[in-house]
Each structure stands twice: as C-alpha cells, then as structure tokens.
Amino acid sequence: MAQGVQTEILVQLHYIILHLANYSMRSMINFCLSICAAAIIGSCTKENIDSGKTLPSSKIADITEYAIHKNGEDWADAFEIALTERDTIFVPQGEYKCSEIRVPSGKTIIGSGNKTVFTPLGTRLFIIEGVKHEGVEISSDISDYTNKIYLKQHLDLQPGNDILIQSQRNSMLREGIAGVNYDIDWVLGRTRKSSVFFGEFDEVLSISGNSLTTKNNRIFPSYFKDNSREPVPPTDGFIERNATTVHKIDMISDVHLNKFRIIGTSQCYQVLYIRYAKNCSVESVEYNSSVETFDKSGNTSLSVIYCAYSRGIKITDCHSNFSENLIKILHSKEKAYVNYSIYNIFKVMSCWDSGFEFCSSNGATHAFNITRSNSADGISSGNCYVRNCTASNNVWGGIKVVQGCWNSEIVGNTIYASPQGIVCAGRSALIKGNIIKTTYPFTTNFYYTHIKSTQTTDNGKIEVYWGGTAGIMLNEGYSCGSPKSPTVVENNEINGFYTGLSVRDGYENKNIFEEGYILFQNNKISNCFNGVGIYRNAFNTHFVDLFIDIKNNEFMHRGYLEDELGGKTREACGVYISHNIGNICIFNNKFKNFKYPYFCAGYSENIGYK
C-alpha cells in the first residue's frame, strides 16, 4: 500500500477514536464504513468527514516524509515546508524537538496520542497568529445595538472580511454623569489605571463607499465618533482614545491541533500562542513538566495555552500535569500580588465565544483564566466559558474571571485542594453545577484569602473583615449583574471554605459593590464558617441596595472552633451581611449548626427572611 494512503488511513482511524463517545453501536458501524471508504477516496479533516466531502491524498502528509528539511534535531523547518504543501500533517509516534512553528489557515496537525511528543526549543511552540490593520475612525455615532457603521474614510474591505470595532469608551471608568459619561449597567470594573475598551469582532455583510453593514448588531452601547462624552480619568496612567475605530483583521482560521504531548522546558512560557484567530481548535493535547519556566525577562511565568484577540476558539480535552516537586516550588513562593498570576495555565484574553471544555490542570496559580488586556489594543472579553474542567493544587484559585469581562459561563467544573475555588470579577456571569472542595484551614490568611486585614483611609486605619478562603467569590464590585441580566450562582456544591459564597470588595478604594443583582439559588454549602458572606472594604461606607436573592440553598456548618479565628470571637453565620447594605432576600433556605441564620454587622434595611 502506498505511504500516502497508509498515512491517510491512520488519520481517519484517529478521527474514529475522537468520535467514539458520540455514536451508538449501529451508528458507529456505519461511521466506520464511511471512514474506510473515505480513506480510499481521500478525506482527512474532521469537517470533511462530517460533511461527507473528500480531500485528495496529496493534501495529507506524514511529517517524516519531510525529515530531510530538519535543521539538526529541530523539526520546525520540516513542519514549515510540509504546511506549505499539505493541509493535514500526521505526526507519528516519536519525539520532535521544535523551535517556533507558525500554522497558517486551514491546516491540521494530528499526532498519535501521548506517544507523539514535542519538546520546544524556544519561548513558544505553535503560533497561530493573524494581523490587525490600522483602524479608521467612524464619522458618526453608531446607533446603539445596530449594525450600520459610517467611516471617515475608505477602508479596504469586502463582504465576509473580519473586522474589530473598538470603542473610545473605557469600560473601567465610572466617573462623570450617569447616562452621559457612563452607563450604570455597562461598567465592567474600576481597577486602578486599567484601560479596557469596549470592543467586538464581526464580519462585513455589505459595504458601499464609506458605509458598511455588519453581520451582527452591536452588543455594547456608546460607540461614538469622538471622545467629547468621555469622563476625565481620575488620575494619570489611563490610556485614552479619540474615537471608535474599525480595523480590518486578517484572521488565521480553521486551524486544528490534535492528539499529541508536549514536554515543558524552562524557556517555553507561552506554549500554544493564539492571536487574531477564529474558528480554531486544540483537542487532546497533554502538557507535562517537572521544571520551572521563565519568561524572557527571567521571571517565573507559564501559559500552556495563551489565546488573545480571537473568537470561536475551542480548547477541548487538554491537560496540564506538573511533577510533585514543581507543585512544591510554586507553593513555596511568597503569597503576594507579584506572584498572583505567574502560572495561569489556560488563558483567553480579550476574546469572544472562546473557552475550555473537559480540560484539567494539577497545579497553577490559577488554572483557567478569562481575562482582558490593559494595552491600547485591549478590549473586553465576552461569552467565554470554562465547562466540565478539573483544577487542583492551585496556589490561589481554580478558575478566575477578571474585571472587563462580560457574560462568562463557568459550568460543571470540579475544583479541589485550593484556597479559592472560582473567583469571578466579571459582570453578568453564570456559575452553575460546579463541585468545589478544599482542605485548607480556616486560618489561611494571605493575599485574597485574608480573614481580616487593616486598611488605611482618610479616617485612619480600619480593620476589615474579608471572609477568608472562598468556594465561589464574586469580588471587586463588578461581578454584579443588572436588572435584565443578573449574575447567577446556582446548583453548586461547596465544602470546607471559610466562606462558601462570598461577595466581597477588592482592596482598592473603587473596587466596591455599588450594585448587586445577584442570585444565589439551589446551592449546597457544607462545612463552611459562613455560608454566604457579603463583605465591604474600609472605603465602602455609604448605604447601597444590592438586590441579592439567596433562596432554596442548603447550609451546613461543621462546628465553631475559636482558635481557628486567631482568638477573636465570631459566631458562625448562615448569611453574614456587612454594614450599610439593603435589599437582601433570604428565602426558603435550610440552615444547620449555625449560631445565626443571618447576621447583620451594622445598619441594614429591607432584609427579607422567610
């Protein structure tokens, strides 16, 4: 049998394995017959198999056919030439040392499982990267939630082109006048000196002269032709933009990386690097490491999958595994802000409709991250997700969603052996069906797990009660929702934290809850000191209605131990409510072994309990 046909059949058989879980026996037999026929005719990509299309065997290659192009032990040149000539590259069992490999659109690299092993020789291994072009300012405001855009000058666009619409409005400012300088329901954070502009990816539907129509309506409001309605930043250090701009993006698309293993090295700190890409996937990739990794500046840093400014990126069945010694090295570092995000293993940043499913990590500072860039290119993330993933042995948390993110979905995950489970500072999130357990003691007391600390304000030093470790923490003020789009936390199981469900301000003076619109329902909280805790920092002293509903939950306390709290007497509470808070509804919950079903630490009003 010719080598090309053999390679093709191997590729088809690997796709059979990928499909096994999705087919009944009868369907599987028919599927296997169709695959065998396709192998003879010639068809290799998953999309072609699913659609019944065929691809000539000349589009498929075994990378070993290109071994002559290696540079010593480095296979990168061989991959570059193979990817130029073929659409699908099969990588058989063996070890492949590689410097950077740039993967163009429409290409697939598929290995033979964990016996296909890549060892990076540089700071990155696979790069999937498109190009963002210079933007053109709009000539008139975009009507909110519509799809018509008028430009100041011609932009070389065609129907079907990818574009980025980047606003002049910083989603992280709440200065000025509501309804003019900001929209209450659309402020996405207030972290000091952060500039995260509203922005969306879209496609051109039609274009006529300097006007264009996009495929979709705008998600965010306030895309304006100038910055005359923007607030004055409260301090220096903020980036400002003159107007909304439209950028053509040459996206890398339809790249698929499947079924291989990567060995970690000390210098490869962004292993799979994705930027300005769409509709790509990484599936069944395993990362193993026993060495600490450093960036170009010599700082400890690692992201196994680093995805930025992209949309429709699906990361499935990918796993990061550290040696026991490497996990000890991470946990031995100072528990301070400088080390808070050094090992963010799986990361999407300023992305849309992208995320992780059925992935795992056994060590990290934060395993799964939905975040945004603070650079001039930075835009908010939207509709990103972490589903059915597993995270353990994190220095801080299993899943982190930061400010500047919107409509994140955190569903069906398992997190254990970490002082924080899920930490969400993004707005209008869904956090559902997660199992979160810890054995960290209540006395755990470092950055973002403090039980208490002292803050210096204009009124002097004030001791703040923070609520310690947390199963699910909604933090920094803008993990709230809105009347039409609340943050929902439901059907989660949480065990062993100081606070099961925590709503807490950040450390900065403006990282405070000024709205709520949060729903906690049908959660099961066991062996936590406080079932729900609503905690305010020392700067947050004015009265606020938070509109938090706590209903149909089960709370079970494991018993009060005074010495676990540093000797200060505190009574275990089903729901702990800080001072100057109103509109909390506590309805139809079950409380067991708590001193109080709920406790208000200061003035409050409209606290409903039934």
N, C-alpha and C positions, 0 to 999 in steps of 0.2 A: 504494500500500500504506500502511496506517495506520502512524503513527510508532511506536506501541506494539508492533506486530508486527515492524516493522523492528528495533527495539531488541532484541526477544526473539530474533530470528534471529541477530543479531550475538552475543548472549550465548552462544547454542548453538554458533555457529561457533568461538568462543574455547574452549569446552569440548572441541570436536573436536580442536583443536590440543593441548590438555592431555592428551588420551587417545591421541594418535598413536603414542607409543612403546610402548603396551601391547597393541596389536592386530595380528593378521595382516591381510593384504590383504582376504581374504574376510570376516573379522570386521569389518574397518573399513568395508567397503561396507554391510554390514547395519547397523552402528552409525550411519553417516551417514544412511541411510534412516530409521532410528528417530528421529534427531535432527531431521530435516526435518519428520517427522510431528509430533513433539513441539512444534516451533516453531509449527506451525499451530494445534495444540490449546492450547498454552500450558504450558511446563515449563522451568524455568530453573536450578534448583540442581543441583549435581553429584549429590547424594543422590537427587533426584527422577529424574534421567536414568538413573542406575544401577539404580534400582528399577522404572523404567517408570511412575512416577506422573506426574501432570501438575499444573501450577500455573497458575491463570488469569493472563492477560497483565496484569490490573490489579495484580498483585503486583510487576511489573517497571517500572523507570523509567530513563530516560536523565537523568542529573543536569542536563543543560542545560535540561530542562523546568522546573527549579526555579531557574533563574538569577535570576528576579525577586526571590528571597529573599536574594540576596547582600548583604553589608554592605560596600559599596565593592568592593574587589578580593577580599575574604575570602569564600570559599565555605562556611565552616563552618555558617552558619545554613541554607543551602540543603541541605546534607547532613543536618542535624538534622531538618528537616521531611520530606525525602524518606525517611529511615529510619523515621520515624514512620508514614508512609503506605504504604510499599512494603517488600518483603522483599529484593529484589535491585536494586542500583543499578549501572547500567552507566555508566562514565566514559570518554567517547570521547577521541580524541587531543586534546591541548591542555595548557596549563599552568593549574594550580589552586592558588592561594595560599590557605592554610587555617590558622586557629587550631585549637585542640583540637577533635577530632571524637570524641564518645562513641558507641560502636557497641553497640546492645542485642542481646539474644539472638536467634538465628535469622536474622541478617542477613548478606548477602553484598555485598561491593563488588568489582567486577571492572573492570579497565581494558582498554586496548587495547595492552598491552605497554609498551615503554620510551618510547613517544611520548605516553603518558599520564603527565604529570609533576606531582607535588605539590611545592610549596615551603612548608615550615612557617613560620608566623608567631609561634609560641610555643615553649615549652620541650618540648612534646610534640605529636605529630600525631594519631595514632589511639590512643584509650584504650578498652580492653576490661576493665572493672572491675566485679566484684561486691561483695558486702558480707559481712563476717564479724560475726556477732552475739555478744553476751556469752555466756560459757560457763557451764555448770552442772557442779559437781563431782560425781564419782561417789561412791556410797555404800558400795561395797565394791570390793576389788581386782578387776580384770579377769583372769580365768584366762589364763595365757599362751597365745597363739596360738589364741584362741577368739573368738566373735563376739557374746557376750552382755554387755550393759552395764546396770548399775543406777545410777540417778541419785538424788541427794539431793532433788531437787525437779522439778516438772513442767517440761518443755521443749516448746515448741510445735512438734511435729514430725509429719510424715505419712510413710507409706511412699513411698519414692522421693526424699525430701529428701536433700540433700548435707550431710554433716557433716565436721567436723575433730575428731579425737581427739588432744589434746595432753597429753603426759605431764608428770609432775612431775620426771622424771629427765633430768638434763643429760647428753647423750651425750659430753660433752667432759671428764668427770671420771673419774679412776681412783684416788681417794683412799678410804681406809677398808678394808673387808674384802671380798675377792672372794667373790661369791655372795650377799652381803648388800647392800653399798653399790654394787656394780657387777658386771657380767657380763663376764668377760675377752673373750668372743667378740663383744661388742657395744659396746665402747668405740670411738667413731668419731673420736677426736682428743684432743689435750691442749694446744691453743694457749692461751696465757696469757689469762685473763679472758674466754674465749669461752663463751657460754651458748647451746647448740643443743639444744633438747629433742626427744626422740623424738616423732614425730607422723605421723599418717596421715589421708588423706582416704578417705571411704567413703560409702555410701548406706544409708538406713534400709530394712531389709527388712520389719520389723513393729515395732509399739510397743503396749505395754499398760501403762497407768498410767505409772509412772516407770522402767519397764524397756524396753529396746529391743534388737532383734537387727539386726545389720548384714549387709550383703550378703556381706562377706568376713571371714575370720578376721584377727586382728591379726598383723602382720608382726614387730613388735618385742615383746620381753617388758617386764615391770616397769611396767605401768600401775597405779598404786596410789592408794588412797583418801586418803592423806596423805603427808607427807614425812618420816615418822619413820625411814625406812630410807635416807635420802639422806645422803651424806657431808658433812662440814663443808668448804666451799670452802677451798682453801689460802690464799687472800688475799681482800681485799675486791675489789669490782668485778664479781663474778658476780651474775647475776640468779637468784633462787630462786622456785620455785612451790610452793604449799601442797599441791596435789593434781592428779591428772589431771582435765581438764575436757573436756566435749563442747560443741562450738559448731555451731549451725546456720549454714550458708553459703548465701547466695543467689548461686549461681554464674551468671556470664554463660556461655552455652553456644551452640555451633553457630554461631559467627561465622567467616566466611571472607573473607580479604583476598587478592586475586589480581591479578597481571599489571599492575603499574604501577611507576613510577620515582619516587624521592624525591631532591631536591637538598638537600644538607646546608647548614645555616646555623650561625652562631656561637652561637646561643642554644638550639637544639633538641637537647638532650643525652640525652633518652630518647624516641626517635623513635616506636617502636611499643611502647606500655606495656600490659602484660597482667597482671592481678592478680585473684585469686579467679575463675578461669575454668576451663572444662573443654570438651574435645572441640572445640577451635577450630583453625584452620589459617591459616598465612600461606604463600603459594605464589607463586613467580616475581615477587618484589619486589626491585628493584635500588636501591641507595643510592649516590649519587655525591657526593663532597665535595672541595673544594680549600681549605677554611677550617678553622682550629682551633675547636673547640667548647668552651663553658664552661658549668658549672652555675650555679645561682642565686647561689652564693657567689663566683663568679668563678674557680673552679678548673677546670683542664682536665679535661674529662670527656665521655665519649660511650658510649652503648649504642644501637645501631641497633634491636635487639630486646631488650627488658627484660621478662622473664617471671617473676613471683613468685607463690608460694602457689597454684599451679594444677596441673591434671592433664590428661593427654591432649592436650597442645598440640603440634602438628606444624608444624615450620618446614622448608619444602622449597624447593629451587631459589632461594634468596635470596642476594644478592651485595652485598658492600660494596667499593667501589672508591675509593681515595684518589688524589689527584694526587701526582706525584713530589715536589713541594715540601712537601705536607702530611706525607708519609712522612719527609722530612728533618727537619721540625720535631719530630716525635715522637722520632726517634732522637737528636736533639741535646739532649734533656733529660737531667738527671742520672740515672744508672742506680742509683737508690736506692729504698728501700721506699716513700717518699712517692709515687713515680710508678709503682709496680709494677702498679697496676690501674686506671689512669686511662682507658684506652681498651679496655675489654672489650666487644667489638663485639656478639657474640651471647651472651646470658646467660640461663640458667634458675637461679632461686634458690628454695630451699625448695619445690621442685616434685616431682611424681611422674609417671612414664610420659610424659615430655616430652623433646623434643630436636630435633636438626638433621640433615637429610639433604640431600646434593647442594648444599650451600651453599659460599660462598667469601668470603675476605677477603684483600686485598692489603696490609694494614697495620693494626697494632694493638699494644697492649702484650701482650694475649692475645686471640686471635681468638674462640675458642669456650670458654665457661665453664660448668661445672656447679658451683654453689656453694650456700651457705645463709646465712640471715640470723642475725645475732647479737642481734637485738632480742627483746623479751619475746614477740613473735609467732613468733619463729623456730622452725622445725622442720627436721629432716634432709631432704635430698633422697634419692629412691630411684628406681631403674630408669630413670634418664635416660640419654641417648645422644647421641653425635656419630658419624654414619656417612657415609662417602663424601664428605667435605668437603675443601676445599683451603684452606690458610693459608700466607701468605708474608710476608716483611718484618716480622716481629714483633720488637718490642724485646726481649721475653723469649720467650714460647712460643706455639705454635700452638693447643694445647688444654690447658686447666687444669681439674683436678678438685680441689676443696679438701677439707679435713677436714670431718667432719659429713655426708658423702655416702656412699651405700651402693649397691653393685651397679650401678655405672655401666658403660656399654658404649661403647668407643672403637674403631671398626672401619672399615677400608677407607679411611682418610684419607691425604692427601698433604700434607706439610709441608716447606717448604724456606726457605732464606735467613733462618734464625732461630737464636739461640744455644741455645734449648731446643726440643725437638720437642713431646713430650707430658709434662706434669708432673701426676702423679696423687698426691694425698694422701688420696683416698677409699678406703674399705675394700671388699674383695671385688670388684674391678673385672675386666673382660675388656678387654684391649688386644690387638687382633688385626688382622693384614693391613694394617698401615699402612706407608707409604713415607716415610722421614724423612731429609732430606739437609741439610747445611749447608756453607758455605764460610768460616764464622767461624774464625779461627785458634785453635790450642790455647791461646794466650796470653790469650784473652778472660778477664777477671777482674773481674766486678762482681757485685752482689747476686744470689745464687742461680746464678751461673756461676763462682764463685771456684774456683780451683785449690787455694788454701790461704789461710788467714787465722788470726789469733790470737784466742783466746777467754780471757776472764778467769774463773777459777774459784776456789774456796776454796784450791786448791793452787797458785795463781799463774797466770801467763799461759802458755797452751799453744798451740802451733801445730797447726792441724788441717788435714788433707789432705781436701779436699772432692770432687775429681774433675772440676772444670771444667764445660764445656758437656756436655750430655747429650741423646742421642736420645730415650730414654724414661727419665724419672726418677720413681721411687717414693720419695716424700720424707715427712719429718716423722713417721715412726713408725707411722702408722695407715693406710697404703696396703697393709698386710698383709692376709692373709685369715684363715681359721680352718680347723680340720681338715676341716670339712664344706663349706666354701665358700672355697677358696683364691683369691688373686689370680693371674690367668693372663695371661701375656705371650707371645704365640705368632705365628709366621708374619709377623713384621715385617722390613722391610729398612731398615737404618740405615747412614748413610755420613757420615764426616767429623767426628765429635764427639770431644772428649777422652775421654768415656766413652760407650760405646754404650748399655748398660743399667745404670742407676745406682740403687742402693738407698742412700739417704743420710739421716741425721738432719737435723732442722731446726736453726735457730740457738738456739732456746730450750732450757732445761735439761730440760724434759719432752717435747720433741718428738723422742723417741727410739724406736727399734725394740726392743720387748720381746717381740714375737712376729714370726714371718715367715709361713710357709705361703704361699710364693710359688713359682710355676712359670714358668721361662723355657724355652721349647722351640721348636725349628724356626725360630729367627730367623737372619737373615743380617746379620752386623755387619762392615762394611768400613771400612778407613782410620781406625780409632779407636785412640787410645793404649792405653786399657784396654777390653777387650771388655765385661766386666762389672765393676763396682766396687761393693763393699759398704763404705760409709764411715760412721764414727761421729764424733759431736762430742765435745768435751772433757769433757762432763758424763757421758757414757755409758761408764762404766769397768767395770761388773760383767759377768760372763760371762753369755751368753744363747745358747740354742739357737734358731736362726732357721728351720730346716727349709725351706731354699731348694733347689729342684731345678733344675739347669742341664743340659739334655740335648738332644742332637740339633741343636745350633746350629753355625753356621759362623762362625769369627772370622778375619779377615784384617787384619794390621797394615800400614800404609803405609811404615813405616821410622822409626826413632828420630831425632829432632832435639833435641839437648841444649839449644840456645839457646831453643827454644820453651817451656822449662820454667823460665825465669828462672835458668838456670845450675845448678840443683840436680839432681844426677844421680838419675834414676828410671828403672827398667827397665820397658819395655812388658810388660803382663801380659794374658794371655787373661782371667783372672779374678783381680781384686785383692780380698783379704779383710783387713779391718782386724783389730784386736786383740780377744781375748776373745769369739770367735764360734765356735759349734759347729753341727754337723748341716747341712753344705753338701754336696750330692751333685752332682759334676761328671761326667757320664756321656755317652759316645758323641758328643763334640763334635769338630769339626775346627779346629785352630789352625795359622795360617801367619804366619811372620815375627815372632812374639813371643819375647821373651827367656825367659819362663816361661809354660807353660800356665796355671798358677795360682801365686799368691804370697801367703803369709800374713805380715802385717806385725807380728804379735805372737802371743801364745799362742792356740792354737786346738785343737779336738779334734773327732773324728768328721767329718773332711773326707774324703769319699769321692771317688776319682778313678779313672776307667777309660776 
